[in-house]
Amino acid sequence: MSSTKLNRLTRWGSAALALSLVPGCSTSPGARATADTAQSVEWKSQTHESSKDKAPPPAPVEAGPAQEETEAAPTVGAVMYEKAEASDAKADVAMPSPKQAPAKGGAVAYPERRREAVERKPAEPMVDALAGAPAAPTTPPPPPARSLPPPGNTAMQPEPPSQGNSFTHHAANAFTETAKDRFSTFAVDVDTASYAVSRRYLNQGALPPHAAVRVEEFVNYFKYRYTPPEQGAFTVHLEGAPSPFNASRQFVRVGVQGKIVSRSQRKPAHLVFLVDTSGSMSQQDKLPLAKEAMKLAVKNLNENDTVAIVTYAGNTRDVLSPTPATNLEAIYKAIDTLESGGGTAMGSGMQMAYKHAVKKASGNAVARVVVLTDGDANIGPNVSADAMLNSIQGYVKEGVTLSAIGFGMGNYRDDLMEKLANKGNGNCFYIDSYKEAKKVFETQLTGTLEVIAKDVKLQVEFDPKMVSRYRLVGYENRDIADKDFRDDKVDAGEIGAGHSVTAVYEVELTGEKAPLGTVRIRAKAPNGTEAAEQAFPFEQRMMRATLDGASADFRFALAVAATADVLRGSPSAQGWNLATVQKLAEGAVEGQADREEFTKLVARARGLLGSSMARDGR
C-alpha cells in the first residue's frame, strides 16, 4: 500500500476516533439500536406502560386430536389471514386495569363494598407467543416472524414500530360473603370482540393471552332462546342448577332480552365509516377485509339511510360525503379506491367523522360512526383513547353512537377499541373472516346500529338467608358502585335491538327453601335523561334439581363461561375439567353452527392446555 493511501486512512481513522469520543456521536451499531429502541419505547408510553420483565418461552405443547381435526379443515377466515398472521407476528402486551372511583349519591344505603372495584392501577404487562416475542407459559411457539427492515430505515418503515397486540388486564371477581355485601351491580355489555379474538388465537394453534379473555363477551357472542318482551324494552329470564365442578355450589343465570325491531321498523341510519388506511392496514385480513365488510353493511341498509366515508393515515381525507344508501355504485366505487399507506392520525379522523354524524343526530334517526381499524394510532394530536374521547365528547352527548370494529393481528389495540366503545356509547366487534363480517353487518345489522335502551344497569340483591357467598363470572370492567345504581348521571351500557345480555353467577346456598333474591334492571330510553326501573324476584322454583334438568341455553351458557374462566386463568376455575365443559356444550348445541364451532374450540383448547388444567397458572 502506498504511503499516500496509508496517511489518508490514518487521518480518517483519527477523525473517527475523535468523533466517537464526542457524546452522541458514536457510530457503533449498539448505540444506534439503543437510540431506536428508546424512540420506540417513548412512542409506546403514550398509551401504556410496558413490562421490563418478559416470561421465558415455554416448552412446545403437543396438540390433541381435536386440533389436528380443525387444522385439516381450516375456515375461510383462517385461510384469508394465515399469510398475514405468519408475517406480522409481534408481542402481545396486557395492560393494567382501570377502576371506577365510587360516585356520590344514591337513594339506598348500601353496605361498604368488600369486592375489588374497577379502578385501573398498574399491573405487569403480559407477553404472548402468537406474536412471536417471549411467550406466556402455555402458548406454543408461533411461526417464525419475518425479518424487519434495519432500524431507522424510514423508507421501508413509515410508521413507528408496534409493540404487539395490547389488552387490558382485569383481575377476576372473587367470592363475596353475602352477609357483608348482598348487592352485585354492573353495567350491561353486548360486545363480542373478545370471543372472536380468542377464537382466532385458538384456530392459529395458540392459547389467547389471559387479558384477551373477557367472560361476558364469550357468553354474549351466542344467541339464546329468551322470549322477547311484549311491552317495554326487555324481559329478564332467571335459572339456576348445580355446579358440574363442585357439589357444594350452584350456578345461576340472569338473562336479559331486548325487544326485536324489524328492518322495516328501524329508524333511518346515517353511517359515517371512519376507515384506517395507514400502512399497518395493508394485510389481507385488515383493509381488504374491512372493505368487504363495508359493502355488506351498505347492501343491507334501507332506502332512507345514508353513508359517508372518512379515512385517516398520515392525514385525514373526506372520501365520500353523505350519500343515499340506494346509490350503491357511488358508494362501492368510493370503497374500492381505498388504499393503505402512511402513519395513523386516528384522532384527527375521529373529529371529522363525528362532525359529519352530528349533523344527522336526532331522536328520529340513528347517527353512528363506524371505526374500522387495527387500533394502532401513533401520530397526530390525539393518540390516546382519553384524548380522542375528550375531543368528541360533545358529539357523544348530542346522540352520536360508535361502533369500534377491529381487524388484524400483530399490532391490534384491543385495549383502545374496548375503551372507545365503552365511552362512545357503542359496541365493539372483531372481524377475523368474511363469515364474521356477515354476522355483524348482515345478520345482526339492526342490533348493531339501533340502540333500544342506554345506561342499562343490572343489580342482583342476594338474600343472605339463602346465599352465603357468590361471585359474578365476568363483567369486571363493567362494575358499578352499588350506591350508583340509581344515580342516573353514572354512565352504563347500551342494548341494541334484539340483543341479549347474559350474566352467570357461582353461588353457595345455605340450604333454606326461599327466593334467592331480587334482580333489578334500570335503563333510559335512547334519548331519555331519566331511567325506569323494574324488579324480578329470583324464585326457588327457578332452581333445577339437576344440571340435566336445566335448559339447553343454561347449560351452554355455563359451558361458555367456564371455558372463558379457565382460559383467563381465574383462581376460582383452577382444577375445572374442560372435558366436562366440552361434554356439557356438546349436549346443548341444538343444531346451531356457532355452538358446534365452540365445541371444537374447547377440544382444541384442551389439547393446547395439556393434561393439567391448572398448568402454569391456567
Buried (B, 14 or more C-beta within 10 A) or exposed (E): EEEEEEEEEEEEEEEEEEEEEEEEEBEEEEEBEEBBEEBBEEBBEEBBBBBEEBBEBBEEBEBBEBBEEBBEEEBEBBEBBBEBBBEBBBBBBBBBBBBBEBBEEBEEEBEEBEBBEBEBEEBBBBBBBBBBBBBBBBBBBBBEBEEEEEBEEEEEBBBBBBBBBBBBBBBBBEBBBBEEBBBBBBBBBBBBBBBBBBBBBBBBBBBBBBBBBBBBBBBBBBBBEBEEBEEEBBBBBBBBBBBBBBEEBBBBBBBBBBBBBEEEEBBBBBBBBBBBBBBBBBBBBBBBBBBBBBBBBBBBBBEBBBBBBBBBBBEBBEBBEBBBBBBBEEBBEBBEEBEBBBBBBBBBBBBBBBBBBBBBBBEEBBBBBBBBBBBBBBBBEBBBBEBBBEBBEEBBEEBBBBBBBBBBBBBBBBBBBBBBBBBBBBBBBBBBBBBBBBBBBBEBBBBBBBBBBBBBBBBBBBBBBBBBBBBBBBBBBBBBBBBBBBBBEBBBBBBBBBBBBBBBBBBBBBEEEEBBBBBBBBBBBBEBEEBEEBEBEBEEEBBBEEBEEBBBBBBBBBBBBBBBBBBBBBEBBEEBBBEEBBBBBBBBBEEBEEBEBBBBBBBBBBBBBBEEBBEBEB
